Amino acid sequence: MAMTARMRRIASDYEQIKKDFAGHKNIIVTPIGEEPPEKYHVTYFVNGIYLLPDGRIETQGRHEVEITLHADYPRYKPICKILTPIWHPNFRDGQICIGDIWGAGESLSDIIINIGDMIQYKSWNSYSPLSADAAKWAMDNKHLFPVGNVELHIADYASAKDTVDIDLFDNDGNVMPSEDSVTNVTESPVSTSSSEETIAPAVAAPVAWTEPIKQDAGNDFEITAEELAGIEFVPTAQRMQTVSHNGTVKGKINFKTVLVKGLLWALIGAFLGFGVSEIFEGGGNSVSAAKLLGYDDLAEYYEYTEKANDAFAEANKEFESYCKKNGINPEKDGAFLDWYSDSASTKAKNKLDTYLDYSEKASDALDDSYEYEFHSDEDDIIAAMKKCTRISTGIWAALIAVFIGLFLGIGEGVFYGSKEKAFKYAAIGAGISIVLGFISGDLAQLMYAEMLGDDPSDIAAALIRGLGWAVMGLGIGLAVGLIKPEKKRILFCAIGGFVGAFIGGFLFNYVCNVIPNAIAARGVAIVIMGALIGVGVGLLEQFAKQAWLKVIRGEFEGKEYLVFAGTTSIGNNGKNTIVLFKDKLVGPHHCDIVQEGSKYVVVDCGTPMGTIVNGRKTARQVLKQGDAIAIGNSVLVFNTK
């Protein structure tokens, strides 16, 4: 059966569209129905604006348009409807007035591109509007336009159009003969081509054409909050990146995620943990440990001992300075006495007197503890003192662990965009970390005391300390893993914490050799440990991931979100797993990604904007590697191993 003139035109439009929009960065054209299609769904990723009920103007970066080629097309213009909110003189109640851009000689590609320019306010008509209110606003604010600067014309657009055979119709609906003379048709107001376009011959009845209202080319700038003069304005991303279904590398490590979720927050936690631990008396608190065990005299002994050590340390600084200045070996016999008798200041001598006084008090307190608290049983008091040292080390480790776990939990919540989750994850991270940190510190001290012996080698001391710290790191890793309890994730996070802390503990003694100041050395080693825990947890979490979403367009472009077992909810409400809180077009609970066996299914939650997968609105769809999911102004690519 011979193809009618109308169907030839529709087929030509279809071929043209495939040429023009294959791989287009900002326009996705999806045919609906049998080929050649008589309906299209068009998704634009350009900036437009819409009006909120409270009168605020807000940008929108994604727009959905439906184009229907009715029975009288192309004699009459196609039916164009917009499915998303917009504030524009030539749009109202879903209708689009294309009278200014329509002519029978215009291809459907022209119409699609010109609608995109209308959305950006590159083309608009306030004198014959559909929306009088929008027209009045536009006339008062025309200095703001265009609101988007995306060039929608492809590089070879003009030359491509010339290759398409387009039938034109006269007023009686008859095809105009192609042998007649050629007439130049006025260029579209947004065309990038400077040459005149030869499209078809003219006959007595000219092609219908309405000259568009042209905008000042000098107004080619972005709309800004300042320029809106009191109207609230929420900026959005400016461009959509190309979605490549074949370019996603499976299992690729996202180092940005490791940095943001792991390293950064772990460093903050380690630094604060070190600071607080030092406030609690130099990395350990034997006084508190003895009081907890009910040994008041022994607590007094530890208190006086610490005060004596502090006083001696201050006097010793002057002695070491004296030795350095005079080239004297501080270990030389008689060096200290020579300094004391000849050069020691009054302040230093007073500190030494204080040292002797507190040392005597410490000795008396220890005698009292031995006699009254342990009934002169030497084994009991030695066992109690070892226990105090273990508990004090446990307190120290708990203080370090609680801050690292706390901030890794905060980082997890912040990364997923939820303040509510940040508090929740922080509580989980801190709670588990403080318990396991204390246990690890206690075990580490026990190992250190029992395994080192009297004169351990440097490597043996480093290994044992590393193992002790590794137990603490294991606890922190478990805490982070339990924030999102999946077996593989918990295991990998725990391993990451264990390995990171082991390396930090192993390096501790060597850091001390490089940095003579004990407090500074301890601080550097703890920060290194924290950083390595963060990196270890982050890296191994990346290895453990089974499915994830990468944002390729929107406010969070470049971020990567894990898709968890069960249901991963997405919305702008803080209760969701993934919170796109900056995107006002995302519903409170927009959609879910549900794991069903080995498959992942995206399920829309009945939102007005809908959930778009590869350019098609869907209520439920099984996802495959590389699928592009449009949610509000954001585009996320689904990846799976």
Phi, psi and omega in degrees: 000132181292142180282134179290164179300320179299314182291328175298318179296316180297320178295319178297317177302317183296316179297319179297317180298317179299323178290316189283328190245004174293115180078011179298136185285336189236355181226128172245120180250119182246115177290147179239127179094190183288156178275141351287137187288151176250009177211144180225146170251123184243127177250124179253133173249076179220165179277127168229184180227155174216163186256125175279159181302332181273007176093358178282148175260134182223147177279154176223129186260358178226134183224138181247127181232141176244128181242124181246128178264091187289181185296334181263005175284139005264014178299322176239156186299149178293161177275119182243124179236141174258133187259355181241158183297144177203149178240103189201141180303330187255019176228136174196134176053037178088348180276149175235124176271110181252019182302325182284345182241004184259137169203147183300337178278353178279130176286165178295329174301318176302313182300315181299313180294318181293325175298319177299322177289327174297316179303320180280001185064026168283334179224126179197154183228110180267358184266335173228066189274161167277322181248108181294322181295316179294323179296317178298316178298318182296320179296325180283341187233025185295343176292347181275349190264153357285156178275350176221146182244020182285125176276115186269341180290133175284162187301319183253031187300310184298317181292326179294321182297326184296343184271354184264132179275111182245125176276136175251152185239145174272185184292344178266001179088010180268148178291132179281135183295139183278350184279346185287175183294157183266140177239137177283132178259138181305134183293144175302146183295344183244009180293142178266355181275131179272346181272155177284144184260124176272116186242323184183163179284158176251152174235193183303321177271112185288158176295133179294132182202132176246123181297123181287157173281121184270144178261155180296118181297340180286351180267031182274077179213161182287143172289139182231162179297321181296320182290338181286355170049060175101342177278127181296142187218128179246111182289153176231172177297150189269331186219156173259133176279156179295129176271115180252114181288339181258355186264357181278125180272120180293136177074010182296136179278127177266097184291335175297319178295317178301317181295310187287316184277327187254290190300309186301309184288325177296321177298315178300313180297317180295318180297313180292321178299317177299314181300314180293320180297326179289327176299323177276048167066068164065035174090359177200159182218078179292331178299309180297320180299315180295321178294321178298325180276355178085019181257086185291318179294320178294323176298320177298319178302312180296322181295313179293323179298316179296318178295320178297317180295321178297317180295317179295322181298321179293318178292323182293331176301317179294320178297314180295323176296319178298315180296317180296318181295325185256007178065037183255138175285116182297342180275353181295135178302131177086353182296318182293318180293322178298316179296316182298318184280331188254324193232347185298136178283167178298321179298315180297318179296322177296320178296321177293323175297319177298319178301313181296321180297311180292326177297318178295318178296320178297319179297317179297318180296322179293320177298318179297318179296316180300317185280315190263324183272330183239010173052041176063026177263109185296319181298321181294316182291325177295316179298320180294320180293322176296320179295319177299318179296320179295316181294319179296321176294323176297318177298316178300311180297322180296320179295319177294312185295320185296323180285322177294313178298320179301310185282331172293324175294316176301315180300322178298313180294316180297319181300320181273004169082023184231119174294321179299315179293327179299316178294317181296309182294325177298318179296317179296311181300315181291316183298311180290320183295320182293322179291307182290330176296316178297313180300316182295320179297318177299312179296320180298317179294320177299313178299315183298318182286321186276333188261337186286321184080193185280323184222074184285154174286163180300318182293322178294316179298319180295318180295316182291318177296320178300318178295320178297312178295327181299326177298318177297314178300324177300316179297317180295317178299318177299319180300315180293320179296323182287349174301319174235085192292090170238136188307309183295320180294316178301315180299312183292322177295319179297316178297317179300316177295319180298310182295315181300314181291324178300314179298317179298315179294321179298323182280350187304307183299323181289325175296319179299326178291327181279322181250106185294329180290121186297318181295313179298318179298317179298319180297314180298315181297319180294318179296319176299314178301313180301315180299316181291325174298314179300315180294316181299313179297316181296315181295311183289334171297322177297319178293330184278343187295139178256324179214146182203162178243132176246127180280119179253353176204140179126185183297333184251031182307131180098341180285154181231127181246133176285143171258121189263166177298151183083239184238129173250111183269146180231133178180185178259007175268140184297347180281346181285160176294314177245122186247111175265069193289340181274350183263105184288346179271354175276131181290161178307315170230093192280309182201167177236148167249114187251130175275121177239095187066238178267359183258155174240130186239129174269131183234117177287144183259029176077032182281148180301318180286335179077174176245124186252124177244117180053041176087356181244132175290135184220148174268328181201130181206135174288130183269147174232165181308126175090359179297136178263121182250116178265120179232110186061230177271003186254146174237124181239136179260128180276133178229146177212153177279000000 
